[in-house]
Amino acid sequence: MSMCCYVNELPVKRPQKKVSDSKRTTSDPMFPGYINNSQIIFGGRIMSSIDKLAYMTAKEHAEQEVVTLSAYILFHKPVYPNYNLVLKSSVNYVGKTSMEVGVRVEAENSITGDIYHANTAYLTMVAIDQDKKSVIVPELVTKTYDEIRRRKEARQRLKILKNL
């Protein structure tokens, strides 16, 4: 544990959690009723799946209720009806009360098994208490090359956001 913050002018030790402690994978079938006028899955439906997984990931890390502060979502390729979304998430970066959760979305053809990268998303989640006030979250321990790379990239995105 390291020192982070002060409560009543006394230093508070923050617990630490590994990236693997809150990493998640889930799937979500895309039914024909989810299509838009272009006959592909409505982007808002995919965004909902992304937000739900980011919520579960951040809540697991924070061990507190969380809310979405911002989302940056890239739509690389369309998703078609009867495909399954395969969503993979991890906490990339942790500040004092917020964290960035990265979500990779793959689309899987439920008949052939073919898979392609459909979306990439980065969501900023804030931990809150029962009074809806932000609360301190555990520090993030990054060990692998990919975890360290994701943390550095998240810091760069944070710098860009702060300059907007």
TIVO-2410 file (N, C-alpha, C; in nm, 3 decimals):
# residues 164
REC num residu      c1      c2      c3 atome chaine
REC   1      M   0.084  -0.118   0.000     N      A
REC   1      M   0.000   0.000   0.000    CA      A
REC   1      M   0.088   0.124   0.000     C      A
REC   2      S   0.041   0.225  -0.069     N      A
REC   2      S   0.116   0.350  -0.070    CA      A
REC   2      S   0.028   0.462  -0.019     C      A
REC   3      M   0.094   0.571   0.017     N      A
REC   3      M   0.020   0.687   0.066    CA      A
REC   3      M  -0.041   0.760  -0.052     C      A
REC   4      C  -0.160   0.809  -0.034     N      A
REC   4      C  -0.226   0.876  -0.144    CA      A
REC   4      C  -0.283   1.009  -0.103     C      A
REC   5      C  -0.366   1.000  -0.011     N      A
REC   5      C  -0.455   1.112   0.013    CA      A
REC   5      C  -0.463   1.140   0.162     C      A
REC   6      Y  -0.535   1.243   0.192     N      A
REC   6      Y  -0.550   1.281   0.332    CA      A
REC   6      Y  -0.697   1.286   0.370     C      A
REC   7      V  -0.728   1.231   0.486     N      A
REC   7      V  -0.861   1.240   0.544    CA      A
REC   7      V  -0.841   1.300   0.683     C      A
REC   8      N  -0.908   1.410   0.708     N      A
REC   8      N  -0.890   1.482   0.835    CA      A
REC   8      N  -0.742   1.510   0.862     C      A
REC   9      E  -0.671   1.546   0.753     N      A
REC   9      E  -0.530   1.583   0.756    CA      A
REC   9      E  -0.436   1.469   0.795     C      A
REC  10      L  -0.485   1.344   0.789     N      A
REC  10      L  -0.401   1.228   0.814    CA      A
REC  10      L  -0.385   1.151   0.682     C      A
REC  11      P  -0.264   1.100   0.655     N      A
REC  11      P  -0.245   1.026   0.530    CA      A
REC  11      P  -0.325   0.896   0.530     C      A
REC  12      V  -0.378   0.862   0.413     N      A
REC  12      V  -0.458   0.741   0.398    CA      A
REC  12      V  -0.382   0.646   0.305     C      A
REC  13      K  -0.370   0.521   0.345     N      A
REC  13      K  -0.307   0.420   0.261    CA      A
REC  13      K  -0.411   0.365   0.165     C      A
REC  14      R  -0.373   0.359   0.038     N      A
REC  14      R  -0.461   0.302  -0.063    CA      A
REC  14      R  -0.427   0.156  -0.086     C      A
REC  15      P  -0.528   0.072  -0.089     N      A
REC  15      P  -0.501  -0.066  -0.127    CA      A
REC  15      P  -0.458  -0.073  -0.273     C      A
REC  16      Q  -0.398  -0.183  -0.312     N      A
REC  16      Q  -0.355  -0.203  -0.450    CA      A
REC  16      Q  -0.425  -0.325  -0.507     C      A
REC  17      K  -0.458  -0.317  -0.637     N      A
REC  17      K  -0.519  -0.431  -0.705    CA      A
REC  17      K  -0.450  -0.450  -0.838     C      A
REC  18      K  -0.437  -0.575  -0.878     N      A
REC  18      K  -0.379  -0.608  -1.008    CA      A
REC  18      K  -0.483  -0.591  -1.117     C      A
REC  19      V  -0.438  -0.572  -1.240     N      A
REC  19      V  -0.528  -0.562  -1.354    CA      A
REC  19      V  -0.614  -0.688  -1.362     C      A
REC  20      S  -0.554  -0.802  -1.340     N      A
REC  20      S  -0.627  -0.930  -1.351    CA      A
REC  20      S  -0.738  -0.946  -1.248     C      A
REC  21      D  -0.735  -0.866  -1.142     N      A
REC  21      D  -0.839  -0.876  -1.038    CA      A
REC  21      D  -0.977  -0.836  -1.089     C      A
REC  22      S  -0.982  -0.752  -1.193     N      A
REC  22      S  -1.112  -0.705  -1.240    CA      A
REC  22      S  -1.133  -0.726  -1.390     C      A
REC  23      K  -1.040  -0.792  -1.456     N      A
REC  23      K  -1.052  -0.819  -1.600    CA      A
REC  23      K  -1.175  -0.906  -1.625     C      A
REC  24      R  -1.248  -0.875  -1.732     N      A
REC  24      R  -1.370  -0.949  -1.760    CA      A
REC  24      R  -1.386  -0.977  -1.909     C      A
REC  25      T  -1.459  -1.084  -1.939     N      A
REC  25      T  -1.500  -1.118  -2.076    CA      A
REC  25      T  -1.645  -1.161  -2.070     C      A
REC  26      T  -1.723  -1.116  -2.166     N      A
REC  26      T  -1.863  -1.157  -2.173    CA      A
REC  26      T  -1.906  -1.162  -2.319     C      A
REC  27      S  -2.020  -1.219  -2.344     N      A
REC  27      S  -2.074  -1.219  -2.480    CA      A
REC  27      S  -2.219  -1.173  -2.476     C      A
REC  28      D  -2.263  -1.124  -2.590     N      A
REC  28      D  -2.397  -1.067  -2.599    CA      A
REC  28      D  -2.450  -1.094  -2.740     C      A
REC  29      P  -2.554  -1.177  -2.756     N      A
REC  29      P  -2.607  -1.205  -2.890    CA      A
REC  29      P  -2.678  -1.084  -2.949     C      A
REC  30      M  -2.658  -1.063  -3.077     N      A
REC  30      M  -2.720  -0.950  -3.148    CA      A
REC  30      M  -2.837  -1.003  -3.231     C      A
REC  31      F  -2.957  -0.975  -3.185     N      A
REC  31      F  -3.078  -1.025  -3.248    CA      A
REC  31      F  -3.123  -0.935  -3.363     C      A
REC  32      P  -3.200  -0.989  -3.458     N      A
REC  32      P  -3.247  -0.909  -3.572    CA      A
REC  32      P  -3.325  -0.784  -3.532     C      A
REC  33      G  -3.387  -0.784  -3.416     N      A
REC  33      G  -3.461  -0.667  -3.370    CA      A
REC  33      G  -3.372  -0.549  -3.334     C      A
REC  34      Y  -3.241  -0.568  -3.332     N      A
REC  34      Y  -3.147  -0.462  -3.295    CA      A
REC  34      Y  -3.094  -0.384  -3.414     C      A
REC  35      I  -3.146  -0.408  -3.534     N      A
REC  35      I  -3.088  -0.345  -3.653    CA      A
REC  35      I  -3.140  -0.203  -3.677     C      A
REC  36      N  -3.060  -0.127  -3.747     N      A
REC  36      N  -3.100   0.008  -3.789    CA      A
REC  36      N  -3.144   0.004  -3.935     C      A
REC  37      N  -3.164   0.119  -3.996     N      A
REC  37      N  -3.210   0.125  -4.135    CA      A
REC  37      N  -3.109   0.071  -4.235     C      A
REC  38      S  -2.983   0.059  -4.194     N      A
REC  38      S  -2.879   0.004  -4.282    CA      A
REC  38      S  -2.865  -0.148  -4.268     C      A
REC  39      Q  -2.953  -0.207  -4.191     N      A
REC  39      Q  -2.954  -0.352  -4.169    CA      A
REC  39      Q  -2.832  -0.403  -4.092     C      A
REC  40      I  -2.772  -0.316  -4.012     N      A
REC  40      I  -2.664  -0.355  -3.922    CA      A
REC  40      I  -2.708  -0.322  -3.780     C      A
REC  41      I  -2.635  -0.374  -3.682     N      A
REC  41      I  -2.673  -0.352  -3.542    CA      A
REC  41      I  -2.659  -0.203  -3.508     C      A
REC  42      F  -2.761  -0.148  -3.446     N      A
REC  42      F  -2.765  -0.009  -3.403    CA      A
REC  42      F  -2.649   0.019  -3.309     C      A
REC  43      G  -2.573   0.125  -3.335     N      A
REC  43      G  -2.456   0.158  -3.255    CA      A
REC  43      G  -2.488   0.177  -3.108     C      A
REC  44      G  -2.605   0.233  -3.078     N      A
REC  44      G  -2.644   0.253  -2.938    CA      A
REC  44      G  -2.660   0.123  -2.862     C      A
REC  45      R  -2.698   0.017  -2.933     N      A
REC  45      R  -2.712  -0.115  -2.870    CA      A
REC  45      R  -2.574  -0.168  -2.830     C      A
REC  46      I  -2.477  -0.148  -2.918     N      A
REC  46      I  -2.339  -0.190  -2.889    CA      A
REC  46      I  -2.283  -0.106  -2.775     C      A
REC  47      M  -2.310   0.024  -2.777     N      A
REC  47      M  -2.263   0.113  -2.672    CA      A
REC  47      M  -2.317   0.072  -2.536     C      A
REC  48      S  -2.440   0.027  -2.532     N      A
REC  48      S  -2.500  -0.019  -2.407    CA      A
REC  48      S  -2.425  -0.141  -2.352     C      A
REC  49      S  -2.391  -0.235  -2.440     N      A
REC  49      S  -2.315  -0.353  -2.395    CA      A
REC  49      S  -2.178  -0.312  -2.342     C      A
REC  50      I  -2.114  -0.218  -2.409     N      A
REC  50      I  -1.983  -0.168  -2.367    CA      A
REC  50      I  -1.993  -0.104  -2.229     C      A
REC  51      D  -2.091  -0.017  -2.211     N      A
REC  51      D  -2.107   0.055  -2.083    CA      A
REC  51      D  -2.134  -0.041  -1.968     C      A
REC  52      K  -2.215  -0.142  -1.993     N      A
REC  52      K  -2.245  -0.240  -1.888    CA      A
REC  52      K  -2.120  -0.315  -1.844     C      A
REC  53      L  -2.038  -0.357  -1.941     N      A
REC  53      L  -1.918  -0.430  -1.904    CA      A
REC  53      L  -1.818  -0.339  -1.834     C      A
REC  54      A  -1.805  -0.216  -1.881     N      A
REC  54      A  -1.715  -0.120  -1.814    CA      A
REC  54      A  -1.761  -0.096  -1.670     C      A
REC  55      Y  -1.891  -0.086  -1.650     N      A
REC  55      Y  -1.947  -0.070  -1.516    CA      A
REC  55      Y  -1.906  -0.186  -1.426     C      A
REC  56      M  -1.925  -0.309  -1.474     N      A
REC  56      M  -1.892  -0.427  -1.392    CA      A
REC  56      M  -1.743  -0.434  -1.361     C      A
REC  57      T  -1.661  -0.398  -1.458     N      A
REC  57      T  -1.516  -0.401  -1.441    CA      A
REC  57      T  -1.471  -0.297  -1.339     C      A
REC  58      A  -1.520  -0.175  -1.354     N      A
REC  58      A  -1.482  -0.067  -1.263    CA      A
REC  58      A  -1.534  -0.093  -1.121     C      A
REC  59      K  -1.654  -0.143  -1.111     N      A
REC  59      K  -1.711  -0.172  -0.979    CA      A
REC  59      K  -1.630  -0.280  -0.908     C      A
REC  60      E  -1.585  -0.378  -0.983     N      A
REC  60      E  -1.502  -0.484  -0.926    CA      A
REC  60      E  -1.370  -0.427  -0.874     C      A
REC  61      H  -1.309  -0.336  -0.952     N      A
REC  61      H  -1.183  -0.276  -0.909    CA      A
REC  61      H  -1.203  -0.186  -0.787     C      A
REC  62      A  -1.303  -0.099  -0.795     N      A
REC  62      A  -1.325   0.002  -0.691    CA      A
REC  62      A  -1.386  -0.055  -0.564     C      A
REC  63      E  -1.456  -0.166  -0.578     N      A
REC  63      E  -1.534  -0.223  -0.467    CA      A
REC  63      E  -1.632  -0.119  -0.413     C      A
REC  64      Q  -1.681  -0.038  -0.504     N      A
REC  64      Q  -1.778   0.068  -0.476    CA      A
REC  64      Q  -1.871   0.080  -0.596     C      A
REC  65      E  -1.979   0.149  -0.578     N      A
REC  65      E  -2.065   0.183  -0.691    CA      A
REC  65      E  -1.987   0.277  -0.783     C      A
REC  66      V  -2.012   0.271  -0.913     N      A
REC  66      V  -1.943   0.358  -1.008    CA      A
REC  66      V  -2.044   0.416  -1.108     C      A
REC  67      V  -2.005   0.527  -1.168     N      A
REC  67      V  -2.084   0.590  -1.274    CA      A
REC  67      V  -1.992   0.622  -1.391     C      A
REC  68      T  -2.050   0.632  -1.509     N      A
REC  68      T  -1.973   0.665  -1.628    CA      A
REC  68      T  -1.957   0.816  -1.639     C      A
REC  69      L  -1.834   0.862  -1.652     N      A
REC  69      L  -1.805   1.004  -1.670    CA      A
REC  69      L  -1.790   1.038  -1.818     C      A
REC  70      S  -1.720   0.954  -1.893     N      A
REC  70      S  -1.701   0.980  -2.035    CA      A
REC  70      S  -1.678   0.849  -2.108     C      A
REC  71      A  -1.700   0.853  -2.239     N      A
REC  71      A  -1.676   0.735  -2.322    CA      A
REC  71      A  -1.623   0.780  -2.457     C      A
REC  72      Y  -1.520   0.712  -2.502     N      A
REC  72      Y  -1.463   0.733  -2.634    CA      A
REC  72      Y  -1.472   0.599  -2.706     C      A
REC  73      I  -1.555   0.591  -2.810     N      A
REC  73      I  -1.583   0.463  -2.875    CA      A
REC  73      I  -1.554   0.474  -3.024     C      A
REC  74      L  -1.476   0.380  -3.073     N      A
REC  74      L  -1.444   0.372  -3.215    CA      A
REC  74      L  -1.522   0.255  -3.276     C      A
REC  75      F  -1.587   0.281  -3.388     N      A
REC  75      F  -1.660   0.178  -3.461    CA      A
REC  75      F  -1.574   0.140  -3.583     C      A
REC  76      H  -1.501   0.029  -3.573     N      A
REC  76      H  -1.411  -0.013  -3.679    CA      A
REC  76      H  -1.485  -0.081  -3.794     C      A
REC  77      K  -1.578  -0.170  -3.760     N      A
REC  77      K  -1.653  -0.246  -3.861    CA      A
REC  77      K  -1.795  -0.265  -3.811     C      A
REC  78      P  -1.890  -0.277  -3.903     N      A
REC  78      P  -2.029  -0.300  -3.861    CA      A
REC  78      P  -2.048  -0.439  -3.801     C      A
REC  79      V  -2.151  -0.450  -3.720     N      A
REC  79      V  -2.189  -0.579  -3.661    CA      A
REC  79      V  -2.325  -0.616  -3.720     C      A
REC  80      Y  -2.341  -0.742  -3.754     N      A
REC  80      Y  -2.460  -0.788  -3.823    CA      A
REC  80      Y  -2.551  -0.869  -3.730     C      A
REC  81      P  -2.679  -0.878  -3.765     N      A
REC  81      P  -2.773  -0.958  -3.686    CA      A
REC  81      P  -2.726  -1.104  -3.680     C      A
REC  82      N  -2.756  -1.168  -3.569     N      A
REC  82      N  -2.722  -1.308  -3.543    CA      A
REC  82      N  -2.574  -1.331  -3.517     C      A
REC  83      Y  -2.498  -1.223  -3.503     N      A
REC  83      Y  -2.360  -1.235  -3.457    CA      A
REC  83      Y  -2.360  -1.222  -3.305     C      A
REC  84      N  -2.255  -1.268  -3.243     N      A
REC  84      N  -2.238  -1.249  -3.099    CA      A
REC  84      N  -2.129  -1.146  -3.076     C      A
REC  85      L  -2.155  -1.052  -2.986     N      A
REC  85      L  -2.049  -0.962  -2.943    CA      A
REC  85      L  -1.968  -1.037  -2.838     C      A
REC  86      V  -1.838  -1.031  -2.850     N      A
REC  86      V  -1.748  -1.083  -2.746    CA      A
REC  86      V  -1.674  -0.960  -2.694     C      A
REC  87      L  -1.701  -0.925  -2.569     N      A
REC  87      L  -1.645  -0.804  -2.509    CA      A
REC  87      L  -1.542  -0.841  -2.404     C      A
REC  88      K  -1.426  -0.775  -2.411     N      A
REC  88      K  -1.317  -0.799  -2.317    CA      A
REC  88      K  -1.278  -0.666  -2.255     C      A
REC  89      S  -1.266  -0.663  -2.122     N      A
REC  89      S  -1.239  -0.536  -2.055    CA      A
REC  89      S  -1.129  -0.549  -1.951     C      A
REC  90      S  -1.065  -0.436  -1.926     N      A
REC  90      S  -0.968  -0.429  -1.816    CA      A
REC  90      S  -0.955  -0.284  -1.773     C      A
REC  91      V  -0.915  -0.266  -1.648     N      A
REC  91      V  -0.884  -0.132  -1.600    CA      A
REC  91      V  -0.745  -0.098  -1.654     C      A
REC  92      N  -0.735   0.016  -1.724     N      A
REC  92      N  -0.608   0.057  -1.784    CA      A
REC  92      N  -0.530   0.155  -1.697     C      A
REC  93      Y  -0.603   0.237  -1.625     N      A
REC  93      Y  -0.539   0.346  -1.550    CA      A
REC  93      Y  -0.630   0.383  -1.434     C      A
REC  94      V  -0.568   0.421  -1.323     N      A
REC  94      V  -0.645   0.465  -1.205    CA      A
REC  94      V  -0.590   0.598  -1.157     C      A
REC  95      G  -0.681   0.693  -1.135     N      A
REC  95      G  -0.645   0.819  -1.072    CA      A
REC  95      G  -0.679   0.809  -0.924     C      A
REC  96      K  -0.724   0.919  -0.868     N      A
REC  96      K  -0.761   0.919  -0.726    CA      A
REC  96      K  -0.900   0.859  -0.705     C      A
REC  97      T  -0.998   0.906  -0.783     N      A
REC  97      T  -1.135   0.858  -0.768    CA      A
REC  97      T  -1.192   0.801  -0.897     C      A
REC  98      S  -1.115   0.808  -1.004     N      A
REC  98      S  -1.164   0.761  -1.133    CA      A
REC  98      S  -1.070   0.659  -1.193     C      A
REC  99      M  -1.117   0.591  -1.293     N      A
REC  99      M  -1.035   0.492  -1.363    CA      A
REC  99      M  -1.079   0.483  -1.508     C      A
REC 100      E  -0.984   0.448  -1.594     N      A
REC 100      E  -1.018   0.423  -1.734    CA      A
REC 100      E  -1.033   0.273  -1.752     C      A
REC 101      V  -1.144   0.235  -1.815     N      A
REC 101      V  -1.168   0.095  -1.849    CA      A
REC 101      V  -1.163   0.084  -2.000     C      A
REC 102      G  -1.081  -0.005  -2.051     N      A
REC 102      G  -1.075  -0.032  -2.194    CA      A
REC 102      G  -1.162  -0.151  -2.226     C      A
REC 103      V  -1.235  -0.140  -2.338     N      A
REC 103      V  -1.320  -0.252  -2.381    CA      A
REC 103      V  -1.292  -0.280  -2.528     C      A
REC 104      R  -1.257  -0.404  -2.557     N      A
REC 104      R  -1.240  -0.450  -2.695    CA      A
REC 104      R  -1.364  -0.530  -2.731     C      A
REC 105      V  -1.424  -0.497  -2.846     N      A
REC 105      V  -1.544  -0.567  -2.890    CA      A
REC 105      V  -1.511  -0.643  -3.018     C      A
REC 106      E  -1.536  -0.772  -3.013     N      A
REC 106      E  -1.520  -0.856  -3.132    CA      A
REC 106      E  -1.658  -0.906  -3.171     C      A
REC 107      A  -1.678  -0.922  -3.301     N      A
REC 107      A  -1.804  -0.978  -3.352    CA      A
REC 107      A  -1.775  -1.119  -3.401     C      A
REC 108      E  -1.857  -1.212  -3.354     N      A
REC 108      E  -1.837  -1.352  -3.389    CA      A
REC 108      E  -1.958  -1.403  -3.467     C      A
REC 109      N  -1.933  -1.455  -3.586     N      A
REC 109      N  -2.039  -1.516  -3.665    CA      A
REC 109      N  -2.079  -1.644  -3.594     C      A
REC 110      S  -2.205  -1.650  -3.549     N      A
REC 110      S  -2.249  -1.764  -3.467    CA      A
REC 110      S  -2.262  -1.894  -3.546     C      A
REC 111      I  -2.252  -1.886  -3.679     N      A
REC 111      I  -2.260  -2.008  -3.761    CA      A
REC 111      I  -2.120  -2.057  -3.800     C      A
REC 112      T  -2.037  -1.966  -3.853     N      A
REC 112      T  -1.903  -2.006  -3.901    CA      A
REC 112      T  -1.795  -1.999  -3.794     C      A
REC 113      G  -1.820  -1.919  -3.689     N      A
REC 113      G  -1.718  -1.901  -3.586    CA      A
REC 113      G  -1.615  -1.794  -3.620     C      A
REC 114      D  -1.627  -1.732  -3.738     N      A
REC 114      D  -1.534  -1.624  -3.776    CA      A
REC 114      D  -1.549  -1.507  -3.680     C      A
REC 115      I  -1.436  -1.446  -3.645     N      A
REC 115      I  -1.434  -1.335  -3.549    CA      A
REC 115      I  -1.356  -1.218  -3.609     C      A
REC 116      Y  -1.405  -1.094  -3.586     N      A
REC 116      Y  -1.330  -0.975  -3.626    CA      A
REC 116      Y  -1.344  -0.867  -3.520     C      A
REC 117      H  -1.247  -0.776  -3.518     N      A
REC 117      H  -1.246  -0.664  -3.422    CA      A
REC 117      H  -1.346  -0.558  -3.472     C      A
REC 118      A  -1.450  -0.533  -3.394     N      A
REC 118      A  -1.555  -0.440  -3.435    CA      A
REC 118      A  -1.543  -0.302  -3.370     C      A
REC 119      N  -1.511  -0.298  -3.242     N      A
REC 119      N  -1.509  -0.171  -3.167    CA      A
REC 119      N  -1.395  -0.169  -3.066     C      A
REC 120      T  -1.351  -0.047  -3.036     N      A
REC 120      T  -1.260  -0.021  -2.926    CA      A
REC 120      T  -1.321   0.091  -2.845     C      A
REC 121      A  -1.321   0.078  -2.713     N      A
REC 121      A  -1.381   0.182  -2.629    CA      A
REC 121      A  -1.297   0.207  -2.505     C      A
REC 122      Y  -1.296   0.334  -2.464     N      A
REC 122      Y  -1.229   0.375  -2.341    CA      A
REC 122      Y  -1.330   0.456  -2.260     C      A
REC 123      L  -1.363   0.408  -2.141     N      A
REC 123      L  -1.461   0.476  -2.057    CA      A
REC 123      L  -1.396   0.520  -1.928     C      A
REC 124      T  -1.426   0.641  -1.886     N      A
REC 124      T  -1.381   0.691  -1.757    CA      A
REC 124      T  -1.495   0.669  -1.659     C      A
REC 125      M  -1.464   0.594  -1.554     N      A
REC 125      M  -1.563   0.560  -1.453    CA      A
REC 125      M  -1.519   0.623  -1.320     C      A
REC 126      V  -1.616   0.673  -1.244     N      A
REC 126      V  -1.588   0.736  -1.115    CA      A
REC 126      V  -1.657   0.657  -1.006     C      A
REC 127      A  -1.582   0.627  -0.900     N      A
REC 127      A  -1.639   0.555  -0.785    CA      A
REC 127      A  -1.713   0.655  -0.696     C      A
REC 128      I  -1.831   0.613  -0.649     N      A
REC 128      I  -1.913   0.701  -0.565    CA      A
REC 128      I  -1.962   0.625  -0.441     C      A
REC 129      D  -1.993   0.703  -0.338     N      A
REC 129      D  -2.051   0.644  -0.217    CA      A
REC 129      D  -2.203   0.656  -0.222     C      A
REC 130      Q  -2.267   0.620  -0.112     N      A
REC 130      Q  -2.415   0.623  -0.109    CA      A
REC 130      Q  -2.471   0.764  -0.120     C      A
REC 131      D  -2.389   0.866  -0.093     N      A
REC 131      D  -2.432   1.005  -0.107    CA      A
REC 131      D  -2.398   1.062  -0.244     C      A
REC 132      K  -2.353   0.976  -0.334     N      A
REC 132      K  -2.315   1.014  -0.471    CA      A
REC 132      K  -2.192   1.104  -0.475     C      A
REC 133      K  -2.109   1.095  -0.374     N      A
REC 133      K  -1.982   1.170  -0.368    CA      A
REC 133      K  -1.871   1.077  -0.416     C      A
REC 134      S  -1.775   1.132  -0.490     N      A
REC 134      S  -1.665   1.049  -0.538    CA      A
REC 134      S  -1.580   1.001  -0.421     C      A
REC 135      V  -1.527   0.880  -0.435     N      A
REC 135      V  -1.446   0.818  -0.330    CA      A
REC 135      V  -1.317   0.764  -0.391     C      A
REC 136      I  -1.217   0.750  -0.306     N      A
REC 136      I  -1.086   0.703  -0.348    CA      A
REC 136      I  -1.094   0.555  -0.388     C      A
REC 137      V  -1.022   0.521  -0.497     N      A
REC 137      V  -1.021   0.384  -0.547    CA      A
REC 137      V  -0.882   0.323  -0.525     C      A
REC 138      P  -0.874   0.190  -0.522     N      A
REC 138      P  -0.743   0.125  -0.507    CA      A
REC 138      P  -0.650   0.160  -0.623     C      A
REC 139      E  -0.521   0.162  -0.593     N      A
REC 139      E  -0.421   0.183  -0.697    CA      A
REC 139      E  -0.419   0.062  -0.789     C      A
REC 140      L  -0.367   0.081  -0.909     N      A
REC 140      L  -0.358  -0.026  -1.007    CA      A
REC 140      L  -0.213  -0.072  -1.019     C      A
REC 141      V  -0.193  -0.201  -1.003     N      A
REC 141      V  -0.059  -0.259  -1.019    CA      A
REC 141      V  -0.050  -0.315  -1.161     C      A
REC 142      T   0.042  -0.260  -1.240     N      A
REC 142      T   0.063  -0.308  -1.376    CA      A
REC 142      T   0.198  -0.379  -1.382     C      A
REC 143      K   0.199  -0.500  -1.438     N      A
REC 143      K   0.322  -0.579  -1.440    CA      A
REC 143      K   0.364  -0.620  -1.581     C      A
REC 144      T   0.269  -0.661  -1.664     N      A
REC 144      T   0.306  -0.711  -1.796    CA      A
REC 144      T   0.332  -0.594  -1.891     C      A
REC 145      Y   0.396  -0.625  -2.002     N      A
REC 145      Y   0.423  -0.524  -2.104    CA      A
REC 145      Y   0.293  -0.458  -2.150     C      A
REC 146      D   0.190  -0.539  -2.180     N      A
REC 146      D   0.062  -0.484  -2.228    CA      A
REC 146      D  -0.006  -0.397  -2.122     C      A
REC 147      E   0.000  -0.439  -1.997     N      A
REC 147      E  -0.062  -0.358  -1.890    CA      A
REC 147      E   0.009  -0.224  -1.876     C      A
REC 148      I   0.141  -0.224  -1.883     N      A
REC 148      I   0.218  -0.099  -1.874    CA      A
REC 148      I   0.191  -0.011  -1.996     C      A
REC 149      R   0.186  -0.071  -2.114     N      A
REC 149      R   0.155   0.005  -2.237    CA      A
REC 149      R   0.017   0.068  -2.228     C      A
REC 150      R  -0.083  -0.009  -2.183     N      A
REC 150      R  -0.220   0.045  -2.171    CA      A
REC 150      R  -0.225   0.160  -2.071     C      A
REC 151      R  -0.152   0.148  -1.960     N      A
REC 151      R  -0.148   0.255  -1.862    CA      A
REC 151      R  -0.089   0.383  -1.922     C      A
REC 152      K   0.021   0.370  -1.996     N      A
REC 152      K   0.084   0.486  -2.059    CA      A
REC 152      K  -0.009   0.550  -2.162     C      A
REC 153      E  -0.073   0.468  -2.242     N      A
REC 153      E  -0.166   0.520  -2.343    CA      A
REC 153      E  -0.285   0.589  -2.276     C      A
REC 154      A  -0.333   0.534  -2.167     N      A
REC 154      A  -0.444   0.595  -2.093    CA      A
REC 154      A  -0.404   0.731  -2.039     C      A
REC 155      R  -0.282   0.743  -1.989     N      A
REC 155      R  -0.232   0.873  -1.940    CA      A
REC 155      R  -0.231   0.976  -2.052     C      A
REC 156      Q  -0.193   0.934  -2.171     N      A
REC 156      Q  -0.193   1.025  -2.286    CA      A
REC 156      Q  -0.335   1.071  -2.320     C      A
REC 157      R  -0.431   0.978  -2.318     N      A
REC 157      R  -0.570   1.015  -2.344    CA      A
REC 157      R  -0.620   1.112  -2.238     C      A
REC 158      L  -0.581   1.088  -2.113     N      A
REC 158      L  -0.623   1.177  -2.003    CA      A
REC 158      L  -0.568   1.318  -2.024     C      A
REC 159      K  -0.444   1.329  -2.065     N      A
REC 159      K  -0.384   1.461  -2.093    CA      A
REC 159      K  -0.462   1.533  -2.202     C      A
REC 160      I  -0.498   1.462  -2.306     N      A
REC 160      I  -0.575   1.521  -2.417    CA      A
REC 160      I  -0.711   1.569  -2.367     C      A
REC 161      L  -0.780   1.484  -2.290     N      A
REC 161      L  -0.912   1.521  -2.236    CA      A
REC 161      L  -0.906   1.643  -2.147     C      A
REC 162      K  -0.801   1.653  -2.067     N      A
REC 162      K  -0.788   1.769  -1.976    CA      A
REC 162      K  -0.765   1.898  -2.052     C      A
REC 163      N  -0.716   1.889  -2.174     N      A
REC 163      N  -0.691   2.008  -2.255    CA      A
REC 163      N  -0.811   2.050  -2.340     C      A
REC 164      L  -0.918   1.973  -2.337     N      A
REC 164      L  -1.037   2.008  -2.418    CA      A
REC 164      L  -1.114   2.121  -2.354     C      A
***
